[in-house]
Amino acid sequence: MNSNDKFLYILDYWVPFPVSEYGGLITLIAESDQDAFDILSNEEQLESDYGHLMMEKIINATKLKLAEEHESGIIDVFCT
């Protein structure tokens, strides 16, 4: 893996009942799982109470290597 490689992450973000019914789909571009975590940790739209669950979701996310250079960041967040 090249240090300049970036990936499209597609996360199924769901906090199961009885803790919550909060969930959604998140797409973002990041260089690594840690980069994705850092980006999502700063997103106000996501419930900060469930941040401890985010790394597992990132590790299990669908990751697609990008062929062209793109800036890291969130593309879309759909949460209920």
PDB file of N, CA, C and O in Angstrom:
ATOM      1  N   MET A   1       0.841  -1.175   0.000  1.00  0.00           N
ATOM      2  CA  MET A   1       0.000   0.000   0.000  1.00  0.00           C
ATOM      3  C   MET A   1       0.883   1.234   0.000  1.00  0.00           C
ATOM      4  O   MET A   1       1.760   1.364   0.855  1.00  0.00           O
ATOM      5  N   ASN A   2       0.676   2.120  -0.918  1.00  0.00           N
ATOM      6  CA  ASN A   2       1.387   3.382  -1.050  1.00  0.00           C
ATOM      7  C   ASN A   2       0.859   4.371  -0.020  1.00  0.00           C
ATOM      8  O   ASN A   2      -0.336   4.380   0.273  1.00  0.00           O
ATOM      9  N   SER A   3       1.737   5.205   0.533  1.00  0.00           N
ATOM     10  CA  SER A   3       1.308   6.175   1.545  1.00  0.00           C
ATOM     11  C   SER A   3       0.372   7.242   0.974  1.00  0.00           C
ATOM     12  O   SER A   3      -0.302   7.940   1.731  1.00  0.00           O
ATOM     13  N   ASN A   4       0.328   7.373  -0.345  1.00  0.00           N
ATOM     14  CA  ASN A   4      -0.573   8.342  -0.980  1.00  0.00           C
ATOM     15  C   ASN A   4      -1.920   7.729  -1.342  1.00  0.00           C
ATOM     16  O   ASN A   4      -2.812   8.438  -1.809  1.00  0.00           O
ATOM     17  N   ASP A   5      -2.083   6.422  -1.135  1.00  0.00           N
ATOM     18  CA  ASP A   5      -3.330   5.760  -1.467  1.00  0.00           C
ATOM     19  C   ASP A   5      -4.470   6.297  -0.620  1.00  0.00           C
ATOM     20  O   ASP A   5      -4.307   6.572   0.569  1.00  0.00           O
ATOM     21  N   LYS A   6      -5.621   6.442  -1.251  1.00  0.00           N
ATOM     22  CA  LYS A   6      -6.835   6.830  -0.528  1.00  0.00           C
ATOM     23  C   LYS A   6      -7.917   5.820  -0.868  1.00  0.00           C
ATOM     24  O   LYS A   6      -7.898   5.188  -1.924  1.00  0.00           O
ATOM     25  N   PHE A   7      -8.854   5.689   0.050  1.00  0.00           N
ATOM     26  CA  PHE A   7      -9.905   4.695  -0.086  1.00  0.00           C
ATOM     27  C   PHE A   7     -11.271   5.328   0.142  1.00  0.00           C
ATOM     28  O   PHE A   7     -11.428   6.247   0.946  1.00  0.00           O
ATOM     29  N   LEU A   8     -12.243   4.815  -0.581  1.00  0.00           N
ATOM     30  CA  LEU A   8     -13.634   5.164  -0.335  1.00  0.00           C
ATOM     31  C   LEU A   8     -14.145   4.170   0.698  1.00  0.00           C
ATOM     32  O   LEU A   8     -14.127   2.962   0.460  1.00  0.00           O
ATOM     33  N   TYR A   9     -14.594   4.664   1.826  1.00  0.00           N
ATOM     34  CA  TYR A   9     -15.143   3.838   2.903  1.00  0.00           C
ATOM     35  C   TYR A   9     -16.661   3.925   2.849  1.00  0.00           C
ATOM     36  O   TYR A   9     -17.222   5.015   2.737  1.00  0.00           O
ATOM     37  N   ILE A  10     -17.317   2.788   2.928  1.00  0.00           N
ATOM     38  CA  ILE A  10     -18.773   2.733   3.008  1.00  0.00           C
ATOM     39  C   ILE A  10     -19.105   2.002   4.298  1.00  0.00           C
ATOM     40  O   ILE A  10     -18.926   0.788   4.397  1.00  0.00           O
ATOM     41  N   LEU A  11     -19.594   2.749   5.292  1.00  0.00           N
ATOM     42  CA  LEU A  11     -19.852   2.206   6.626  1.00  0.00           C
ATOM     43  C   LEU A  11     -21.330   2.038   6.869  1.00  0.00           C
ATOM     44  O   LEU A  11     -22.127   2.938   6.602  1.00  0.00           O
ATOM     45  N   ASP A  12     -21.684   0.889   7.373  1.00  0.00           N
ATOM     46  CA  ASP A  12     -23.030   0.643   7.872  1.00  0.00           C
ATOM     47  C   ASP A  12     -22.978   0.976   9.357  1.00  0.00           C
ATOM     48  O   ASP A  12     -22.523   0.171  10.170  1.00  0.00           O
ATOM     49  N   TYR A  13     -23.446   2.163   9.700  1.00  0.00           N
ATOM     50  CA  TYR A  13     -23.358   2.623  11.085  1.00  0.00           C
ATOM     51  C   TYR A  13     -24.685   2.375  11.776  1.00  0.00           C
ATOM     52  O   TYR A  13     -25.691   3.006  11.454  1.00  0.00           O
ATOM     53  N   TRP A  14     -24.682   1.452  12.728  1.00  0.00           N
ATOM     54  CA  TRP A  14     -25.918   1.087  13.407  1.00  0.00           C
ATOM     55  C   TRP A  14     -25.619   0.792  14.859  1.00  0.00           C
ATOM     56  O   TRP A  14     -24.735  -0.008  15.167  1.00  0.00           O
ATOM     57  N   VAL A  15     -26.347   1.432  15.748  1.00  0.00           N
ATOM     58  CA  VAL A  15     -26.257   1.158  17.174  1.00  0.00           C
ATOM     59  C   VAL A  15     -27.521   0.400  17.533  1.00  0.00           C
ATOM     60  O   VAL A  15     -28.604   0.986  17.540  1.00  0.00           O
ATOM     61  N   PRO A  16     -27.411  -0.894  17.833  1.00  0.00           N
ATOM     62  CA  PRO A  16     -28.593  -1.738  17.994  1.00  0.00           C
ATOM     63  C   PRO A  16     -29.404  -1.460  19.260  1.00  0.00           C
ATOM     64  O   PRO A  16     -28.889  -0.935  20.247  1.00  0.00           O
ATOM     65  N   PHE A  17     -30.661  -1.819  19.203  1.00  0.00           N
ATOM     66  CA  PHE A  17     -31.573  -1.781  20.341  1.00  0.00           C
ATOM     67  C   PHE A  17     -31.050  -2.763  21.389  1.00  0.00           C
ATOM     68  O   PHE A  17     -30.583  -3.822  20.968  1.00  0.00           O
ATOM     69  N   PRO A  18     -31.071  -2.547  22.648  1.00  0.00           N
ATOM     70  CA  PRO A  18     -31.801  -1.507  23.365  1.00  0.00           C
ATOM     71  C   PRO A  18     -30.999  -0.243  23.618  1.00  0.00           C
ATOM     72  O   PRO A  18     -31.516   0.703  24.211  1.00  0.00           O
ATOM     73  N   VAL A  19     -29.736  -0.208  23.177  1.00  0.00           N
ATOM     74  CA  VAL A  19     -28.937   0.994  23.378  1.00  0.00           C
ATOM     75  C   VAL A  19     -29.530   2.160  22.599  1.00  0.00           C
ATOM     76  O   VAL A  19     -29.629   3.274  23.115  1.00  0.00           O
ATOM     77  N   SER A  20     -29.921   1.902  21.358  1.00  0.00           N
ATOM     78  CA  SER A  20     -30.425   2.969  20.498  1.00  0.00           C
ATOM     79  C   SER A  20     -31.066   2.350  19.260  1.00  0.00           C
ATOM     80  O   SER A  20     -30.917   1.156  18.997  1.00  0.00           O
ATOM     81  N   GLU A  21     -31.758   3.156  18.532  1.00  0.00           N
ATOM     82  CA  GLU A  21     -32.236   2.777  17.198  1.00  0.00           C
ATOM     83  C   GLU A  21     -31.547   3.663  16.164  1.00  0.00           C
ATOM     84  O   GLU A  21     -32.028   3.805  15.040  1.00  0.00           O
ATOM     85  N   TYR A  22     -30.418   4.258  16.551  1.00  0.00           N
ATOM     86  CA  TYR A  22     -29.697   5.202  15.722  1.00  0.00           C
ATOM     87  C   TYR A  22     -28.844   4.451  14.710  1.00  0.00           C
ATOM     88  O   TYR A  22     -28.126   3.522  15.081  1.00  0.00           O
ATOM     89  N   GLY A  23     -28.908   4.830  13.456  1.00  0.00           N
ATOM     90  CA  GLY A  23     -28.092   4.173  12.455  1.00  0.00           C
ATOM     91  C   GLY A  23     -28.107   4.899  11.141  1.00  0.00           C
ATOM     92  O   GLY A  23     -28.769   5.926  10.990  1.00  0.00           O
ATOM     93  N   GLY A  24     -27.375   4.365  10.190  1.00  0.00           N
ATOM     94  CA  GLY A  24     -27.339   4.991   8.885  1.00  0.00           C
ATOM     95  C   GLY A  24     -26.208   4.462   8.033  1.00  0.00           C
ATOM     96  O   GLY A  24     -25.603   3.435   8.342  1.00  0.00           O
ATOM     97  N   LEU A  25     -25.933   5.171   6.965  1.00  0.00           N
ATOM     98  CA  LEU A  25     -24.891   4.824   6.017  1.00  0.00           C
ATOM     99  C   LEU A  25     -23.984   6.032   5.868  1.00  0.00           C
ATOM    100  O   LEU A  25     -24.455   7.151   5.665  1.00  0.00           O
ATOM    101  N   ILE A  26     -22.687   5.804   5.969  1.00  0.00           N
ATOM    102  CA  ILE A  26     -21.711   6.883   5.886  1.00  0.00           C
ATOM    103  C   ILE A  26     -20.720   6.542   4.783  1.00  0.00           C
ATOM    104  O   ILE A  26     -20.212   5.422   4.726  1.00  0.00           O
ATOM    105  N   THR A  27     -20.442   7.504   3.905  1.00  0.00           N
ATOM    106  CA  THR A  27     -19.394   7.334   2.898  1.00  0.00           C
ATOM    107  C   THR A  27     -18.375   8.449   3.084  1.00  0.00           C
ATOM    108  O   THR A  27     -18.728   9.611   3.284  1.00  0.00           O
ATOM    109  N   LEU A  28     -17.113   8.071   3.014  1.00  0.00           N
ATOM    110  CA  LEU A  28     -16.050   9.060   3.172  1.00  0.00           C
ATOM    111  C   LEU A  28     -14.796   8.579   2.472  1.00  0.00           C
ATOM    112  O   LEU A  28     -14.678   7.407   2.115  1.00  0.00           O
ATOM    113  N   ILE A  29     -13.860   9.498   2.280  1.00  0.00           N
ATOM    114  CA  ILE A  29     -12.563   9.196   1.699  1.00  0.00           C
ATOM    115  C   ILE A  29     -11.522   9.384   2.793  1.00  0.00           C
ATOM    116  O   ILE A  29     -11.516  10.399   3.490  1.00  0.00           O
ATOM    117  N   ALA A  30     -10.637   8.392   2.939  1.00  0.00           N
ATOM    118  CA  ALA A  30      -9.585   8.463   3.951  1.00  0.00           C
ATOM    119  C   ALA A  30      -8.384   7.648   3.503  1.00  0.00           C
ATOM    120  O   ALA A  30      -8.489   6.792   2.625  1.00  0.00           O
ATOM    121  N   GLU A  31      -7.238   7.928   4.122  1.00  0.00           N
ATOM    122  CA  GLU A  31      -5.998   7.215   3.814  1.00  0.00           C
ATOM    123  C   GLU A  31      -5.879   5.908   4.587  1.00  0.00           C
ATOM    124  O   GLU A  31      -5.200   4.981   4.145  1.00  0.00           O
ATOM    125  N   SER A  32      -6.544   5.833   5.753  1.00  0.00           N
ATOM    126  CA  SER A  32      -6.403   4.654   6.612  1.00  0.00           C
ATOM    127  C   SER A  32      -7.604   4.584   7.549  1.00  0.00           C
ATOM    128  O   SER A  32      -8.419   5.505   7.613  1.00  0.00           O
ATOM    129  N   ASP A  33      -7.695   3.473   8.271  1.00  0.00           N
ATOM    130  CA  ASP A  33      -8.766   3.338   9.253  1.00  0.00           C
ATOM    131  C   ASP A  33      -8.663   4.437  10.315  1.00  0.00           C
ATOM    132  O   ASP A  33      -9.678   4.992  10.735  1.00  0.00           O
ATOM    133  N   GLN A  34      -7.447   4.747  10.745  1.00  0.00           N
ATOM    134  CA  GLN A  34      -7.269   5.792  11.762  1.00  0.00           C
ATOM    135  C   GLN A  34      -7.670   7.156  11.211  1.00  0.00           C
ATOM    136  O   GLN A  34      -8.289   7.951  11.919  1.00  0.00           O
ATOM    137  N   ASP A  35      -7.324   7.433   9.956  1.00  0.00           N
ATOM    138  CA  ASP A  35      -7.716   8.694   9.313  1.00  0.00           C
ATOM    139  C   ASP A  35      -9.240   8.783   9.238  1.00  0.00           C
ATOM    140  O   ASP A  35      -9.813   9.839   9.508  1.00  0.00           O
ATOM    141  N   ALA A  36      -9.893   7.693   8.878  1.00  0.00           N
ATOM    142  CA  ALA A  36     -11.358   7.664   8.824  1.00  0.00           C
ATOM    143  C   ALA A  36     -11.945   7.932  10.205  1.00  0.00           C
ATOM    144  O   ALA A  36     -12.905   8.691  10.333  1.00  0.00           O
ATOM    145  N   PHE A  37     -11.378   7.315  11.238  1.00  0.00           N
ATOM    146  CA  PHE A  37     -11.851   7.522  12.604  1.00  0.00           C
ATOM    147  C   PHE A  37     -11.703   8.988  13.010  1.00  0.00           C
ATOM    148  O   PHE A  37     -12.617   9.565  13.598  1.00  0.00           O
ATOM    149  N   ASP A  38     -10.561   9.588  12.699  1.00  0.00           N
ATOM    150  CA  ASP A  38     -10.324  10.993  13.046  1.00  0.00           C
ATOM    151  C   ASP A  38     -11.325  11.908  12.352  1.00  0.00           C
ATOM    152  O   ASP A  38     -11.842  12.844  12.962  1.00  0.00           O
ATOM    153  N   ILE A  39     -11.594  11.644  11.095  1.00  0.00           N
ATOM    154  CA  ILE A  39     -12.559  12.456  10.340  1.00  0.00           C
ATOM    155  C   ILE A  39     -13.944  12.345  10.964  1.00  0.00           C
ATOM    156  O   ILE A  39     -14.615  13.356  11.173  1.00  0.00           O
ATOM    157  N   LEU A  40     -14.373  11.122  11.262  1.00  0.00           N
ATOM    158  CA  LEU A  40     -15.711  10.913  11.812  1.00  0.00           C
ATOM    159  C   LEU A  40     -15.839  11.428  13.248  1.00  0.00           C
ATOM    160  O   LEU A  40     -16.922  11.832  13.670  1.00  0.00           O
ATOM    161  N   SER A  41     -14.751  11.413  13.985  1.00  0.00           N
ATOM    162  CA  SER A  41     -14.779  11.918  15.365  1.00  0.00           C
ATOM    163  C   SER A  41     -15.086  13.415  15.409  1.00  0.00           C
ATOM    164  O   SER A  41     -15.588  13.918  16.414  1.00  0.00           O
ATOM    165  N   ASN A  42     -14.787  14.118  14.330  1.00  0.00           N
ATOM    166  CA  ASN A  42     -15.022  15.559  14.272  1.00  0.00           C
ATOM    167  C   ASN A  42     -16.354  15.926  13.626  1.00  0.00           C
ATOM    168  O   ASN A  42     -16.660  17.108  13.469  1.00  0.00           O
ATOM    169  N   GLU A  43     -17.146  14.927  13.252  1.00  0.00           N
ATOM    170  CA  GLU A  43     -18.432  15.181  12.580  1.00  0.00           C
ATOM    171  C   GLU A  43     -19.531  15.419  13.613  1.00  0.00           C
ATOM    172  O   GLU A  43     -19.865  14.523  14.389  1.00  0.00           O
ATOM    173  N   GLU A  44     -20.089  16.619  13.620  1.00  0.00           N
ATOM    174  CA  GLU A  44     -21.123  16.996  14.590  1.00  0.00           C
ATOM    175  C   GLU A  44     -22.438  16.260  14.372  1.00  0.00           C
ATOM    176  O   GLU A  44     -23.209  16.096  15.317  1.00  0.00           O
ATOM    177  N   GLN A  45     -22.708  15.820  13.163  1.00  0.00           N
ATOM    178  CA  GLN A  45     -23.979  15.166  12.842  1.00  0.00           C
ATOM    179  C   GLN A  45     -24.096  13.783  13.488  1.00  0.00           C
ATOM    180  O   GLN A  45     -25.199  13.261  13.644  1.00  0.00           O
ATOM    181  N   LEU A  46     -22.959  13.192  13.861  1.00  0.00           N
ATOM    182  CA  LEU A  46     -22.969  11.860  14.459  1.00  0.00           C
ATOM    183  C   LEU A  46     -23.031  11.969  15.975  1.00  0.00           C
ATOM    184  O   LEU A  46     -22.441  12.872  16.567  1.00  0.00           O
ATOM    185  N   GLU A  47     -23.745  11.047  16.593  1.00  0.00           N
ATOM    186  CA  GLU A  47     -23.890  11.028  18.053  1.00  0.00           C
ATOM    187  C   GLU A  47     -22.555  10.678  18.699  1.00  0.00           C
ATOM    188  O   GLU A  47     -22.034   9.582  18.488  1.00  0.00           O
ATOM    189  N   SER A  48     -22.005  11.581  19.471  1.00  0.00           N
ATOM    190  CA  SER A  48     -20.705  11.349  20.094  1.00  0.00           C
ATOM    191  C   SER A  48     -20.755  10.246  21.149  1.00  0.00           C
ATOM    192  O   SER A  48     -19.719   9.661  21.465  1.00  0.00           O
ATOM    193  N   ASP A  49     -21.924   9.949  21.699  1.00  0.00           N
ATOM    194  CA  ASP A  49     -22.053   8.895  22.704  1.00  0.00           C
ATOM    195  C   ASP A  49     -21.698   7.518  22.151  1.00  0.00           C
ATOM    196  O   ASP A  49     -21.405   6.604  22.922  1.00  0.00           O
ATOM    197  N   TYR A  50     -21.719   7.354  20.823  1.00  0.00           N
ATOM    198  CA  TYR A  50     -21.475   6.055  20.221  1.00  0.00           C
ATOM    199  C   TYR A  50     -20.136   5.991  19.489  1.00  0.00           C
ATOM    200  O   TYR A  50     -19.900   5.070  18.706  1.00  0.00           O
ATOM    201  N   GLY A  51     -19.273   6.952  19.737  1.00  0.00           N
ATOM    202  CA  GLY A  51     -17.972   6.996  19.085  1.00  0.00           C
ATOM    203  C   GLY A  51     -17.116   5.774  19.344  1.00  0.00           C
ATOM    204  O   GLY A  51     -16.305   5.390  18.502  1.00  0.00           O
ATOM    205  N   HIS A  52     -17.291   5.157  20.508  1.00  0.00           N
ATOM    206  CA  HIS A  52     -16.508   3.966  20.851  1.00  0.00           C
ATOM    207  C   HIS A  52     -16.841   2.786  19.941  1.00  0.00           C
ATOM    208  O   HIS A  52     -16.056   1.842  19.854  1.00  0.00           O
ATOM    209  N   LEU A  53     -17.977   2.818  19.267  1.00  0.00           N
ATOM    210  CA  LEU A  53     -18.366   1.747  18.348  1.00  0.00           C
ATOM    211  C   LEU A  53     -17.854   1.988  16.928  1.00  0.00           C
ATOM    212  O   LEU A  53     -17.896   1.090  16.088  1.00  0.00           O
ATOM    213  N   MET A  54     -17.370   3.206  16.662  1.00  0.00           N
ATOM    214  CA  MET A  54     -17.039   3.610  15.299  1.00  0.00           C
ATOM    215  C   MET A  54     -15.867   2.829  14.704  1.00  0.00           C
ATOM    216  O   MET A  54     -15.918   2.470  13.527  1.00  0.00           O
ATOM    217  N   MET A  55     -14.814   2.557  15.477  1.00  0.00           N
ATOM    218  CA  MET A  55     -13.645   1.885  14.903  1.00  0.00           C
ATOM    219  C   MET A  55     -14.000   0.495  14.383  1.00  0.00           C
ATOM    220  O   MET A  55     -13.509   0.091  13.329  1.00  0.00           O
ATOM    221  N   GLU A  56     -14.840  -0.239  15.099  1.00  0.00           N
ATOM    222  CA  GLU A  56     -15.275  -1.556  14.617  1.00  0.00           C
ATOM    223  C   GLU A  56     -15.994  -1.419  13.280  1.00  0.00           C
ATOM    224  O   GLU A  56     -15.789  -2.223  12.371  1.00  0.00           O
ATOM    225  N   LYS A  57     -16.838  -0.395  13.166  1.00  0.00           N
ATOM    226  CA  LYS A  57     -17.565  -0.170  11.911  1.00  0.00           C
ATOM    227  C   LYS A  57     -16.604   0.195  10.782  1.00  0.00           C
ATOM    228  O   LYS A  57     -16.796  -0.222   9.639  1.00  0.00           O
ATOM    229  N   ILE A  58     -15.574   0.972  11.103  1.00  0.00           N
ATOM    230  CA  ILE A  58     -14.579   1.369  10.099  1.00  0.00           C
ATOM    231  C   ILE A  58     -13.785   0.153   9.631  1.00  0.00           C
ATOM    232  O   ILE A  58     -13.582  -0.031   8.431  1.00  0.00           O
ATOM    233  N   ILE A  59     -13.343  -0.665  10.558  1.00  0.00           N
ATOM    234  CA  ILE A  59     -12.563  -1.849  10.210  1.00  0.00           C
ATOM    235  C   ILE A  59     -13.370  -2.789   9.315  1.00  0.00           C
ATOM    236  O   ILE A  59     -12.817  -3.394   8.396  1.00  0.00           O
ATOM    237  N   ASN A  60     -14.667  -2.915   9.575  1.00  0.00           N
ATOM    238  CA  ASN A  60     -15.529  -3.814   8.812  1.00  0.00           C
ATOM    239  C   ASN A  60     -16.169  -3.158   7.592  1.00  0.00           C
ATOM    240  O   ASN A  60     -16.961  -3.795   6.898  1.00  0.00           O
ATOM    241  N   ALA A  61     -15.845  -1.917   7.324  1.00  0.00           N
ATOM    242  CA  ALA A  61     -16.441  -1.185   6.201  1.00  0.00           C
ATOM    243  C   ALA A  61     -15.973  -1.752   4.860  1.00  0.00           C
ATOM    244  O   ALA A  61     -14.913  -2.370   4.765  1.00  0.00           O
ATOM    245  N   THR A  62     -16.783  -1.531   3.834  1.00  0.00           N
ATOM    246  CA  THR A  62     -16.345  -1.794   2.466  1.00  0.00           C
ATOM    247  C   THR A  62     -15.351  -0.696   2.111  1.00  0.00           C
ATOM    248  O   THR A  62     -15.649   0.485   2.286  1.00  0.00           O
ATOM    249  N   LYS A  63     -14.170  -1.073   1.612  1.00  0.00           N
ATOM    250  CA  LYS A  63     -13.124  -0.113   1.261  1.00  0.00           C
ATOM    251  C   LYS A  63     -12.731  -0.314  -0.190  1.00  0.00           C
ATOM    252  O   LYS A  63     -12.375  -1.417  -0.606  1.00  0.00           O
ATOM    253  N   LEU A  64     -12.797   0.742  -0.937  1.00  0.00           N
ATOM    254  CA  LEU A  64     -12.451   0.690  -2.353  1.00  0.00           C
ATOM    255  C   LEU A  64     -11.288   1.640  -2.614  1.00  0.00           C
ATOM    256  O   LEU A  64     -11.385   2.832  -2.324  1.00  0.00           O
ATOM    257  N   LYS A  65     -10.196   1.125  -3.156  1.00  0.00           N
ATOM    258  CA  LYS A  65      -9.026   1.952  -3.453  1.00  0.00           C
ATOM    259  C   LYS A  65      -9.364   2.892  -4.605  1.00  0.00           C
ATOM    260  O   LYS A  65      -9.902   2.472  -5.630  1.00  0.00           O
ATOM    261  N   LEU A  66      -9.039   4.171  -4.421  1.00  0.00           N
ATOM    262  CA  LEU A  66      -9.312   5.172  -5.442  1.00  0.00           C
ATOM    263  C   LEU A  66      -8.156   5.250  -6.434  1.00  0.00           C
ATOM    264  O   LEU A  66      -6.990   5.218  -6.041  1.00  0.00           O
ATOM    265  N   ALA A  67      -8.482   5.352  -7.715  1.00  0.00           N
ATOM    266  CA  ALA A  67      -7.471   5.403  -8.764  1.00  0.00           C
ATOM    267  C   ALA A  67      -6.908   6.814  -8.937  1.00  0.00           C
ATOM    268  O   ALA A  67      -5.805   6.981  -9.457  1.00  0.00           O
ATOM    269  N   GLU A  68      -7.652   7.819  -8.508  1.00  0.00           N
ATOM    270  CA  GLU A  68      -7.224   9.209  -8.667  1.00  0.00           C
ATOM    271  C   GLU A  68      -7.091   9.864  -7.300  1.00  0.00           C
ATOM    272  O   GLU A  68      -7.614   9.367  -6.303  1.00  0.00           O
ATOM    273  N   GLU A  69      -6.384  10.986  -7.270  1.00  0.00           N
ATOM    274  CA  GLU A  69      -6.174  11.725  -6.020  1.00  0.00           C
ATOM    275  C   GLU A  69      -7.460  12.464  -5.625  1.00  0.00           C
ATOM    276  O   GLU A  69      -8.056  13.175  -6.434  1.00  0.00           O
ATOM    277  N   HIS A  70      -7.867  12.281  -4.382  1.00  0.00           N
ATOM    278  CA  HIS A  70      -9.031  12.958  -3.830  1.00  0.00           C
ATOM    279  C   HIS A  70      -8.694  13.435  -2.429  1.00  0.00           C
ATOM    280  O   HIS A  70      -7.843  12.860  -1.750  1.00  0.00           O
ATOM    281  N   GLU A  71      -9.367  14.484  -2.010  1.00  0.00           N
ATOM    282  CA  GLU A  71      -9.179  15.009  -0.669  1.00  0.00           C
ATOM    283  C   GLU A  71      -9.898  14.128   0.344  1.00  0.00           C
ATOM    284  O   GLU A  71     -11.000  13.648   0.078  1.00  0.00           O
ATOM    285  N   SER A  72      -9.291  13.916   1.490  1.00  0.00           N
ATOM    286  CA  SER A  72      -9.957  13.162   2.557  1.00  0.00           C
ATOM    287  C   SER A  72     -11.136  13.951   3.092  1.00  0.00           C
ATOM    288  O   SER A  72     -11.096  15.181   3.143  1.00  0.00           O
ATOM    289  N   GLY A  73     -12.183  13.248   3.489  1.00  0.00           N
ATOM    290  CA  GLY A  73     -13.335  13.902   4.077  1.00  0.00           C
ATOM    291  C   GLY A  73     -14.605  13.096   3.869  1.00  0.00           C
ATOM    292  O   GLY A  73     -14.630  12.093   3.156  1.00  0.00           O
ATOM    293  N   ILE A  74     -15.645  13.568   4.511  1.00  0.00           N
ATOM    294  CA  ILE A  74     -16.942  12.913   4.426  1.00  0.00           C
ATOM    295  C   ILE A  74     -17.625  13.289   3.123  1.00  0.00           C
ATOM    296  O   ILE A  74     -17.662  14.460   2.746  1.00  0.00           O
ATOM    297  N   ILE A  75     -18.162  12.299   2.444  1.00  0.00           N
ATOM    298  CA  ILE A  75     -18.915  12.540   1.218  1.00  0.00           C
ATOM    299  C   ILE A  75     -20.397  12.669   1.549  1.00  0.00           C
ATOM    300  O   ILE A  75     -21.068  13.586   1.076  1.00  0.00           O
ATOM    301  N   ASP A  76     -20.907  11.741   2.369  1.00  0.00           N
ATOM    302  CA  ASP A  76     -22.324  11.774   2.708  1.00  0.00           C
ATOM    303  C   ASP A  76     -22.566  11.041   4.027  1.00  0.00           C
ATOM    304  O   ASP A  76     -21.922  10.036   4.328  1.00  0.00           O
ATOM    305  N   VAL A  77     -23.507  11.570   4.798  1.00  0.00           N
ATOM    306  CA  VAL A  77     -23.958  10.913   6.029  1.00  0.00           C
ATOM    307  C   VAL A  77     -25.468  10.869   5.975  1.00  0.00           C
ATOM    308  O   VAL A  77     -26.123  11.908   5.893  1.00  0.00           O
ATOM    309  N   PHE A  78     -26.027   9.663   6.022  1.00  0.00           N
ATOM    310  CA  PHE A  78     -27.462   9.492   6.124  1.00  0.00           C
ATOM    311  C   PHE A  78     -27.729   8.743   7.415  1.00  0.00           C
ATOM    312  O   PHE A  78     -27.394   7.564   7.532  1.00  0.00           O
ATOM    313  N   CYS A  79     -28.324   9.411   8.374  1.00  0.00           N
ATOM    314  CA  CYS A  79     -28.603   8.793   9.677  1.00  0.00           C
ATOM    315  C   CYS A  79     -30.040   9.050  10.065  1.00  0.00           C
ATOM    316  O   CYS A  79     -30.624  10.085   9.742  1.00  0.00           O
ATOM    317  N   THR A  80     -30.596   8.076  10.769  1.00  0.00           N
ATOM    318  CA  THR A  80     -31.962   8.218  11.268  1.00  0.00           C
ATOM    319  C   THR A  80     -31.933   8.532  12.738  1.00  0.00           C
ATOM    320  O   THR A  80     -32.986   8.691  13.356  1.00  0.00           O
TER     321      THR A  80
END
